[in-house]
Amino acid sequence: MNGRAIVIRGDARALPLPDASVDLICTSPPYWALRDYRDGGESLKGQIGAEASPQEYLESLWECTREWMRVLKPEGSIFVVLGDKYSDRADGGPASAQSWREDRAGCMPPGRSSTAMAPRKSRLMLPERYRIGCLDLGLLVRAVIIWSKPSAMPERVTDRVRNVHEDIVHLTKLPRYYAAIDEIRTPASGYARKPGARRATPPGQRRRAMADTVNPLGAPPSSVWEIASQPLKVPDHLNDDHYAAFPPALVRPIVLGWSPDDGVVLDPFGGSGTTALVAAAFGRRGVTTDLSAGYCRLAQWRTTDPGERARALDVPRPPSLVDGQAALFGESA
Ligand SMILES: C[S@@+](CC[C@H](N)C(=O)[O-])C[C@H]1O[C@@H](n2cnc3c(N)ncnc32)[C@H](O)[C@@H]1O
């Protein structure tokens, strides 16, 4: 395996990459009105997520998605992790459901989606609206995966369930695309059956042995993935941090299942570079882009650090010095 990672400072809406050059995109855009991403202590200019309204935010995301379709090979896949927000009228809309309905009738320009606003306390339904817009762009929505987070931040709510998951949408350009599900099948414990067992055959259908339908490598992964978040430990000399980094365990099955061994894997909102790190650790070429020079420095460190590569591979961290060589570096063994 000779994977490597490339870090590029750039805008997710205008990537410096040729047409049809990428096998897989795995990314998480900034959520709307949640964080102010920084660069050298300053608010990051041109950042997505800072739009004045949810509708403008969605327009930015679809602009990015059109650019990703340009760089994606026809047989490629796109995975997007996207979170939702509750309406708190920060977008200037009316406060009650009653006035929301009246206001919507009066102010919504013709042809605009009537879901551009939501009453106070309602979810904005941003992941759902993003996916519907992707269908309009000509993409196929192949799956929606629930990323269940056992270590989700506590929420102080008294009248609804706690949110402990985010959605990951799997998009493709074509009905037939690259997939290597055998790489990520889960052990076949639930599939156990007695040798020679047959299932009931509906009248008029050919009788098939159950062996036809059981894969000895296991079942395809389910649409619910339970994966804990992992805090990132950044060395002091980088003087930076990233609070929204993917856990490598989330990216691993996506890279192994939907990119060829020598493929190119891109994260256009690369942040600390997790996608490129995992892709390179598994022999692919990882490309990570971010608008912030600070986060690009972070990604540069992360994608070349042996300890981070071990985390990506889920193996023990290598010793900092080879056994028996400490004396050569003036350190006691
Ligand atoms: C949710 S974080 C991604 C974290 C990443 N998955 C990781 O593992 O570290 C979103 C990133 O998008 C970047 N960003 C915001 N607007 C951008 C734009 N227009 N183009 C490229 N990157 C942008 C932010 O700087 C931030 O690092």
Ligand as a Chemical Component Dictionary entry (heavy atoms), coordinates in Angstrom:
data_LIG
# 
_chem_comp.id                   LIG 
_chem_comp.type                 NON-POLYMER 
_chem_comp.pdbx_formal_charge   0 
_chem_comp.three_letter_code    LIG 
# 
loop_
_chem_comp_atom.comp_id 
_chem_comp_atom.atom_id 
_chem_comp_atom.alt_atom_id 
_chem_comp_atom.type_symbol 
_chem_comp_atom.charge 
_chem_comp_atom.model_Cartn_x 
_chem_comp_atom.model_Cartn_y 
_chem_comp_atom.model_Cartn_z 
_chem_comp_atom.pdbx_ordinal 
LIG C1  C1  C 0  -17.590 20.102 9.832  1  
LIG S1  S1  S 1  -16.017 20.709 9.432  2  
LIG C2  C2  C 0  -15.251 19.335 8.624  3  
LIG C3  C3  C 0  -14.448 18.471 9.562  4  
LIG C4  C4  C 0  -13.738 17.321 8.877  5  
LIG N1  N1  N 0  -14.692 16.313 8.418  6  
LIG C5  C5  C 0  -12.708 16.689 9.825  7  
LIG O1  O1  O 0  -12.709 15.470 9.983  8  
LIG O2  O2  O -1 -11.914 17.423 10.429 9  
LIG C6  C6  C 0  -16.327 21.817 8.114  10 
LIG C7  C7  C 0  -15.105 22.499 7.535  11 
LIG O3  O3  O 0  -15.506 23.252 6.397  12 
LIG C8  C8  C 0  -14.619 24.350 6.255  13 
LIG N2  N2  N 0  -15.250 25.318 5.323  14 
LIG C9  C9  C 0  -16.233 26.223 5.553  15 
LIG N3  N3  N 0  -16.578 26.852 4.417  16 
LIG C10 C10 C 0  -15.801 26.330 3.426  17 
LIG C11 C11 C 0  -15.707 26.547 2.014  18 
LIG N4  N4  N 0  -16.471 27.450 1.392  19 
LIG N5  N5  N 0  -14.821 25.802 1.308  20 
LIG C12 C12 C 0  -14.014 24.877 1.937  21 
LIG N6  N6  N 0  -14.051 24.653 3.265  22 
LIG C13 C13 C 0  -14.950 25.358 4.001  23 
LIG C14 C14 C 0  -14.395 24.816 7.681  24 
LIG O4  O4  O 0  -13.184 25.533 7.796  25 
LIG C15 C15 C 0  -14.385 23.476 8.451  26 
LIG O5  O5  O 0  -13.072 23.041 8.679  27 
# 
loop_
_chem_comp_bond.comp_id 
_chem_comp_bond.atom_id_1 
_chem_comp_bond.atom_id_2 
_chem_comp_bond.value_order 
_chem_comp_bond.pdbx_ordinal 
LIG C1  S1  SING 1  
LIG S1  C2  SING 2  
LIG S1  C6  SING 3  
LIG C2  C3  SING 4  
LIG C3  C4  SING 5  
LIG C4  N1  SING 6  
LIG C4  C5  SING 7  
LIG C5  O1  DOUB 8  
LIG C5  O2  SING 9  
LIG C6  C7  SING 10 
LIG C7  O3  SING 11 
LIG C7  C15 SING 12 
LIG O3  C8  SING 13 
LIG C8  N2  SING 14 
LIG C8  C14 SING 15 
LIG N2  C9  SING 16 
LIG N2  C13 SING 17 
LIG C9  N3  DOUB 18 
LIG N3  C10 SING 19 
LIG C10 C11 SING 20 
LIG C10 C13 DOUB 21 
LIG C11 N4  SING 22 
LIG C11 N5  DOUB 23 
LIG N5  C12 SING 24 
LIG C12 N6  DOUB 25 
LIG N6  C13 SING 26 
LIG C14 O4  SING 27 
LIG C14 C15 SING 28 
LIG C15 O5  SING 29 
# 
